[in-house]
Amino acid sequence: MAEGESALSNTTCPACLGSWPRQDHFIANLGSSSAYLHEDQFFPGWTIVVFQRHVTELFQLAPPERVQLIEEVNLVAKTLSEIYRAKKINYELLGNQLPHIHWHLIPRLADDPAPREPVWCVPHDPIVLTGPVLQETIDRLAFPLQATEPNPRRF
């Protein structure tokens, strides 16, 4: 464990408990993290990459872990960019509402309603995918991500 690292899981953390993100939004196991489709698809393709154990800060990761996580985030971003033909990918690693390392990757598209604003500041009614549309969206993202073998090494 890296210096200052927290326990492998936290009994109050929704990510550690498996109650967030929603399990039916799971896209792929990436190695040290997992990808999930965000519940609100107002910004199509919005995906969350969640580190698989409880850590709150990047500096708490050993250098090889940090490199692996960034490579996994990069793989998801590249996949989103290609599938959605994004003009830009937004990367958000905040953690002030949920202190567990997780990235929000948001493709910003040509028809983006507010291309210069962060997604958090754009008033909108959430778009929640269900049923076959949800599964088709997940499958479309999962196929290229699962085609890349995750690094089986655990830290």
N, C-alpha and C positions, 0 to 999 in steps of 0.2 A: 504494500500500500504506500502511496505517496504521502509525504508529510502533510498533515492537516486534513487528510481525507476522512470523510465520514464513513459510517458503516455501510455494508453492502446493501442494506435496505433500511427504510425508515417506516416505522409502523403508523405514522400519520401522513405520509406522502402519498397522494393519489396515484402517482406514477408507479411507486413501489407496490402499492396495494392492487394495482391492475384495474383501478376504477377510472383512470384517465391515461391516455386517450381511450376512446371506446374500442373495445376488442373487435367489434364488427367493422371497424375502419382500418384494421391491420392490413398493411401492404406487403412488407417483407422484413425478414431478419437480415440485417446487414453485417453482422459480426459483433461489434461492440455496442451497436444501437439497433433500433427497429424503426421502421417508417410506418406512419399512419396518415390516412386522409383526414384533414381537419373537418370537423362537423359542418362548418359554414363554408359553402363553396360559392359565395358571392364572387370571390376571386378564384376562378376555376384552377384547380390543381393545388390549392393551398395544402401543403403537406407538413407534418411534424416528424422530426427525427429525434427520438428519445434514447438517451444513453441507458444501457440496461441495468445499471446499478446506481445506487443513490450517491451522487456527487453533485455539489452545488456550483463549483467553480472550475474553469479550465485549468487553472494552476494547480489544482488538486490531483490532476491526472499525471501519471508518469509520461515522459516524452513520447514513448512509442504508442501509448494509448491515445494521446492527443493527436498524433499524426494519423492513427487509424480512424479516429472519429472524424477528423477533418476530411479525410479521403472518402468516408461514407457520406458525409454531407455533400461533398463535391459530386459524388456519383448520383445522388438524388437530384441535385440542382441541374446537372447535365441532362438527366432523363426528363425532368420537368421542362427544361428549355426546349428540348427536341420535340417532345410530344405536344406541347402547347404553343410552340413557336413564339416563345416569350421574347419580348424586347429587352427585358431585364429580369433578373431574379432578385428578390429582396431576401436577405438573410437576417433573422432576428433571434438573438440569444439574450433574453432579458432575465427571467427568473425571479422577478420581484413578486409575482402573484403565485408562482409555483416554483419554489427553490429546488429544482432538480434539473440537471443539464438537459435541455431540449431546444432544438432549433425549429423555428418557423421558416419554411421556405415557400415563398409566394411568387409564382410567375406573374409578371406584369405584362399584360397583353396590349396589342395595338388598339383595341377598343376599351381600354381601361377607363373607368369613369372619373378617376382622379389620379392621373399618372405621377403627379409630383407630391402626393400626400402619402403618409404611412397608412397602411390598411386600417389601423386602429382608429384613425381620425375620419374615416369615410362613413357617414351615416347611411345605413342600408338595412333592409329587412334580410335576415339570414336566408340563404338558400341551403336547404337540408335535403341531401339526396337519400333516397330510400329504394328498397327492392332491387329490381334488375339494373336500374340506372346507377345505383351505388356500386353494385357488384361489377358492372362493366367498367366503371371508372377505376376501381381498385385493380381489376385484372389488367387494364391497359397500362397501368404504372408498374404492376408487379412483374409482368413478363420480362421487361428489359433489366429490372433490378435483380431478379432471381437468376437470370442468365449469367450474371457475374458472380462467381463463387466468392462468398464472404471469407475473410481471413478466419480460419478456425481457431486461431490462438486466442486464449482467454488470459486476461491480466489479473 
